Amino acid sequence: MKDTGWNFEATYVELRDTFYDRGPINPVDKPELVLLNEPLAETLGLDIDALKEDVALLSGNRQTDTSFSQAYAGHQFGNFTMLGDGRALVLGEHVTANGKRVDVQLKGSGPTEYSRGGDGRAAIGPMVREYLISEAMHALGIPTNRALAVVKTGEPVMRQGPKHGAVLTRVASSHIRVGTFQYAAGSIDDVTALADYAIHRHDSDLEGRPDRYEEFLGRVIERQAKLIADWQLVGFIHGVMNTDNTFISGEGLDYGPCAFMDSYHPHTVFSSIDREGRYAYANQPYIGSWNLARLAETLLPLLADTQEAAVDIANKLLNDYTETYKQAYFTGLAHKIGLYVRKDEDDALTDELLRLMMETEADFTNTFRALTLGETESLPFASRDDGKAWLSAWRKRLAEQALPDEDVTRLMRQHNPAVIPRNHHVESAIMAAERGDFGPTTALLDVLRQPYDYEADYGRYVSPGPERTYPYQTFCGT
C-alpha cells in the first residue's frame, strides 16, 4: 500500500495508565469511504489517493501502535459522572511536517473499557451532522475540531430502529477536557502530571515558570470565553455543554444535538435531552463560566500553598472570564452592525436591536445580512415606530464614524455570514445520506465553506426552513 503520510506518536500514554486504555480494535464488516475532507487531508500532509485506499484505518479495522481510548469524568447536565471514550479511539497524535501535533480520533469504532454497556457504534446521520457542523464552524473562523472522513461500516446499529452504521474520523489539537482534570482530581500527582502535559501540549511557553498553573488556567478561561462569544455571535446553540465536552484547547467539539437559530429568541433550546433549558442560547455564557469553575477546583492544589490563597487566585481568573466574554461579545456585536470602535453606549444600541428581533421573530442570520446589504426595508421591524427609531439611531451612529461606506460594508461582511447550516438543509442531507445519497451533503458543504462570500449565489440555502413553525429538536445519536 502506498504511504499515506501518517506520522503517529502517542505522548499521551506517557501519563499513568489510569488515564487511558489500549484495548483491542473492533473490526466492521464492509467498510466504505463515503466522505473525505480533502482540504483538511492536504493541510495534514496526507496523500489523498493513499488515504482513500486505507479504509481499514479509517474504519477501525487496522490497529496502530499508537492507539488508545481516554478516560475522563464530567458534569452532564449538572450531574457528576465517571466517563471515558465509550465509542471512540484515538489512532494517535499525527505530527505534521511543520511540527503541529493533532489527535486523530475515530468515533463509532466500537466498545471500549468505558462503554458502560453501550454498543460503541454510531449511526450515519449523526456522523454526517458532525461533519457538516464542524466544517461550517471552521469556515466561520470559530475554533473547532474537524472531520476528516466518514466511513459506512456495512453493519446496522439500533437507534429507535435499525440505522446504517458509520465511523467518523475527527481531528483536534487534543482531546484533553475539563472532565479529564475532574477524572484526575483524586490525586494531586495525577493532576500535576496532566497539567504539565496539557501545558506542554498547548502552552509550552509557560513550562518552567513558577506561575505556570495559574497562567494556564487563565489561558483556558480566555479561550473558552472567546469561543462562546463566537457561538453567540452566529446564533449557535451547542446543546450539550457538559464539562466532558469542554476542551482546554478552546476548540468546540461534539456536534450532536446542536443547531443554529433561525428566529431569534434567547431561550431557544434544540437538544431533545435538555428538558430544563440548562443549555439554552442565553445560558451558554453562564454555563461556560460554571464549567471553568469546575476546572479551577481541580487545579486549586497547584495554584498556591494555602486553600484560601488558591481560591482567591481562581476567583480572580473566573471574574476575568466575564470581562473577556463581554468584551468579545459586545465588540463582535458592534462589528456586526458596522462599528469599528465600540463605545459603551453602543451596547444599548445592540441590545435594542436584539429586543426588536425577538419581538418580531426576526431571523438571526438574515437580519444582520440585510443590514450588511442595506436591505433594511425587508426587516420585520422596519415599519414599526421603535424599529424606525432604531434604524435612525443606527445610521446616525454609523455617520459619526466618518468612514467610507465601503469600509463599513467590508467590516460587516467579515462578521456576518451570508449563509449558515440551516437546520432543514442539514436534516435533508442526513436523510439522503441514510438512503446512501451523499450528494446533498457535498453540495451543502460546498456552500458552507464560503460563508462570507457575498458575491456567491447561495440560492435556497439562505432561507430559513419550515421548522420556524414548530419546535425543532436534535438528538445525541447514542
N, C-alpha and C positions, 0 to 999 in steps of 0.2 A: 504493500500500500504506500502511496506517495505521502511524504511527510506533510502533516497538516500545519506544523509550525507551533504546536503547543509547547510551552516551556513551564511545566508544572513543578511547583515546590509545595511544601506543607509546613511552614513555620509555626502554624497554629498548634500542631501536635507536639511542639516543644513544651507546651504547658502541661500541667499534670493531667493524667488521662481521665480524670473525673470530668473534664471539660468536653470530651468527645467520645465517640465510639467508632471503631473501624470495622464494623460488621460486614458480612458478605453482601454482594450485589444481588438484585432480584431481576433476572432477565425477563424480557417480554417476548411475546410470540412472534409478531410480524411487524417490526418497526418500519415506519415510513416517514421520511422527512417531508413535512408539508409547508413549513415556513422557515426561512433562513434570512437573517438580518445581515445582508452582505456589507452595507456600510460599516456596521459595528465589527464584523469579521476583519475587514481591511484595517480598521483602527487598531485591532489587536494583533495585527501582523500575521494573520492566518491565510493559508492558501484555500480559496473558496472551493475550487474543484475537489481538492482533497477532503475538505470539510463535508461536502455533500456526500462523499463516499463513506465517510466514517459515521454512519448512522448508529453503529453499535455503541460508540462512545456517547452520542447524544441521547440515546435511549436508556442508558444504564446497563447495557448488555456487556460492556467491556470494562473490566476493572482497571483502575490506575493505582500505582504505588502510593499516590498522594491523597487518596480519597478518605473522607471522614464525614460523620454527621455530628452536629454540635448539640451540646446540652445547654439549656438556659431555663429561666423561670419567667414569670411575668404576671402583671396585674391585668386580667382580662375582664373588662367592664367593672373594674374596681376590685375584683376578687383575685387574691394571690394564688398562683398555681405553679407547680413544677412542670416544666415542659421539655422541649427539645425538638430537633428536626424529625417530626413524626412521618414525614413523607418527602424528605429532601436529603440530598447527598452532595457535599462539596467535592467536585472532581479534583480540585487542587487550586493553588494560587498561581495563576498564569502571570509570568513576568515578561513584559513586552520588551522590544529592542531598546526602548528609551528608559527602561528601568521601572516602569509603572507596574505595580502589583495589584491584581484584581482577583477576587474569588470567582470561580466558575462553578455554579451550583445547578444540579438537576432538581426539579420539583415534580413530584409524582412518580419518583423512581422506585417506590416500593416501601414495605415496612422496615422500620429500624428499631433500635433499642428503645426509642422514645415514642413509639406509635400508640401506646396505650389502648391497644385493641383495634385501632383503625387499620384500614387496608393499605395505607401508604400510597395510594394511587390518586390520580387526578383525571377529571373529565376534560374533553376537548374544549368545551365552551369557556370555562373559567380561565384556561390557559391562553386562549385567544384574547380574552379580555385583558389579562395581564400584559400580553404582548402589545396590544393596541395602546393601553393607557400608559405604559412605561415609555413607549416610543413617543407618544404625544407629549408627555412630561419633558422628555429630553429636548424635543423640538421647541417647546415653550421656554427653554432655558432654565428649567427647575431641576435641582439636583435629584437624581433618581437612580435606582438600579435599572438595568436594561435587559431586554430579552434578546437572546442570540438565535434561538431556534425553538420550534415546536415539532415534536415527533408523535405521530399516532402510533399507539402500541399494538394495534390489532387485537386488543382484548377489551371486553366490556368492563365497566365499573358500575356499581349500583348507586345511583343518586336519585332517589324518588323515581326509580325505574332504571333500566339499563341505558348507559351512555357510552359513547366511544372513549376509550382511554387515551391519555396523552401525557407526554413529558415535556416540560418547559425547561430550557436552558437559560439561566439568567446570570448576569454579570454585575458585581457590585464591588465597591472599594474594599469592603469587608462585610462580614455578617455579624459583627460584634454589636450587641444590642444593649439597651438599658437592662433588659432581662438577663443578659449574660452576667452582668455585675450583680444583679439580685441573686442569681444562682450561686455566685461565688461568695456571697456576703457572710456565710457562716464561718469563714476562715480568713483572717487578716492576711495570711501568707498568700492565699489564692487571689484575694482582691488586689494585693500588691503586684503579684505576678501578672494578672490580667491588665491592670492599669499600665504597667510598664510595657507590656506587649502592645496595648492599644496606642500608647504614646509613640512607640517605635514605628507603628504602622501608619499613624495618621498625623502625628505632631512631633516628628523626630527632632525638630529644633529645640524641643523642651528637655530632651534627655540630659540628665546630669544636673539639671537646675534644682536647687533646694525647694523651689515653689512649684515644681512641675505638676503636681497633682491638682493644686488649686488652679493653675493656668489651664490645665487640661479640662477640668470641669467647666471653667469659664468659656472655653472654646466650643465645647459640646453644646452648652447653653446658647451661645451665639448662633451656632449653625442651625440648631433646631428652631430658634426664634425666627430666623430669616426664612427657613423652609416653610414654616406655617404661614408666615406673611405672604409668601409666594402663592401658596394654595388659596388663601383668602382672596387674593387679587385676581385670580382667574375663576373663582366660583367653584373650586374643587372641594368635594367632601370625601374624606378618606373612608370613614365608616367603621374602622376597627383600630383606633389609635391606642392600642394596648402597649404596655411597656416592652413587650416582646416584639412589637412592630416599630420600635423606635431605634434606629441606627445611631451609633455615636458619630458616624461619619457625616451626618446631616443629609443623607440621601433618603428619599422615600422608598418604601417597599410594600409588598403585599397588597396588590390592587384587586382584591376580591370584591367585597361589597362597597365599591366606591362609585362615584359618578360626578359629573359636572352639572351644576344647576342650570335650568332653563329660567323659569320665572324666579326673580329674586325674592327670597324670604330667609331671614336669619335663622329660623328654626327648622330649616329643611333637613330631613333625615332620609337616607336611601336604604341603609342596611336593614335587612329583614330581622336581624337579631338585636338591633339597637332599639328595643321597645320603649325605653325610658328617655330616649333622645340624648344620652350621655355624650355622643359624638356628633351632635348636630353641628351645622356650619358655624353658628355663633359661638359654640362651646370649644371649638378646636384650639384657639389660642390658650384658653384656660387649662385644657387637658394637657397641652404641651408643657405648661409650667408644672402641672401635677406630676407628670411622668418624670420630669427632670428633678423634681424634689425626691423622687424615689432613687434616682441615680445618686444624688447628693448624699442620701442616707448611707448608701453603701461605701462611699468614699470618706466619711467622717473620720475614721481612724487614721487616715493618711493626710488629713488637712492640717492638723495641729496636735500638740501634745495633750491638750485637755479637751473634753467634750464641749465645754462652754465656748472655747475659742474656735473649735471646729464648726460648731453650729453658727456662730457669728459670721464666719467666712462663707459658709454655704448660703446663709440667708442673704448676704450682700450680693452674691453671684446670682441667686434666684431673682432678686429685685432687679438686677441688670437685665434679666430676660424680658421683663415687662417693658423696660425702656427701649431695648433693642427691637422688640417686636413692634411697638408703637411707631418708632422711627421708620422702620422698614415698611410697615403697612401704610401709614399716612403719607409718607413720601411717595410710595407707589401709587396711592390713590391720586395724589396731586399730579403725578406724571400722566396718569390715565386721562385726566381732563386737561392736559396741555400746560401744566405749570412747571417750569424748570426749577424754581426755588420755592419750596414750601414755606408758608408763613403760618403762624399759629391760628390765625383766623380762617385759613383755608380748610381746617378740619370741620368747621361748621358748614362750609360750602359743600364738602363731600358728604357729610352726614345728612344734609338736607336732600341731596341727590338720592342717596340710598333710601331715605324715607319715601320719596316720590316713587321710586322704583318698586318698593314693597307695596305701597297702596294701590298702584296701578298694575301690579303683577307684571312688570316690565321684564323682558328677557335680559339677563345679566350681561351676557357677551354682546348681544346685538345693541344694547343701549350704548355701550362705550364705542362700539363700531360705528353707530350712527353719528355720535358726537365727533368721532375722528373724521368721518367723511363729510361732515357738515350737513347731514340729513336730519336736522332736528325736528322737522315737521312730522317725521314718522314716529317720533317718540310718543308713547301713550299718554304722557302727562303734558304734552306740548300745548294743548288747548285749555288746560286748567289755569286758573289765576295764579296758584302757587307755582305751577310749572313755568308759566311765563316769567314770573318773578325770578325763579332760579336761573333760567336761561339768560335773562338780562344781567343778573349779578355775575354769572359765569363769563359772559362776554366782556363785561366791564373789567373783571379781574385779568382776563387774557390781555386786554388792551393796556393794562398797567405795566405789563412786561416789556412793552415797546420792542417786540421781536417780530421778524418777518413771519407771515402766515405759514410759509413752507417749513420753517424751523419748528413751529408749534405742531404742525401736522406730522413732521418726521418723529418728534418725541412721542406723540400719541400712537403712531403706528408701531413704534418699538415696544409699547407697553400694553397695547390692546390687540389681542389675537383676533383675526378676522374669522377664524374657524376653530372649533374645539371638537373633541369626540362626542358628538351629540348622542344621547342615550339610545334613540331609536335606530341610529345607524350602527352603533355598537351591537345592539341586540340583533339587528338584521344580519350583520356579519357573523355573529355567533350561531344563529340558526342555520345559516348557509353552511358554515363550517361543520356543524353537526350532521349535515347531509353530504359532506365530502366536497363541498364547493368553497374554495378559498379565494375566489375572485373578488367578492365583496370586501374581504379582509385586506387584500393587497391594494384594492382601489382606495379604500379608506385610509390606509397607511400612506399612500402617495399624497393624499390631501393633507393629512395631519403633519407631515414632515416639513411643510412650509406655512406655518400658521400666521406669520406676519406679512405674507406677500399679498398686499392689497391690489396688485395688478392681476392676480390669478382669478380665474373664473371658477369659484367653488360650487356654483350651481346649487343643487338641492342640499348640499352639506351644511349650508349656513342656517337654514331654518330650523327652529325647534319643532319637535315632533308631537304626536298626539298625546304623549304622556303628560303634557301640560294639563290635561283634563281629568287625570286620575292619578292616584298615588303610585309612583314608580318605585319598585323595590329591586335591590340587588342582593346576591347571595354569596356565601363563602365558597361553596363548591366542595365542602368536605363531607 
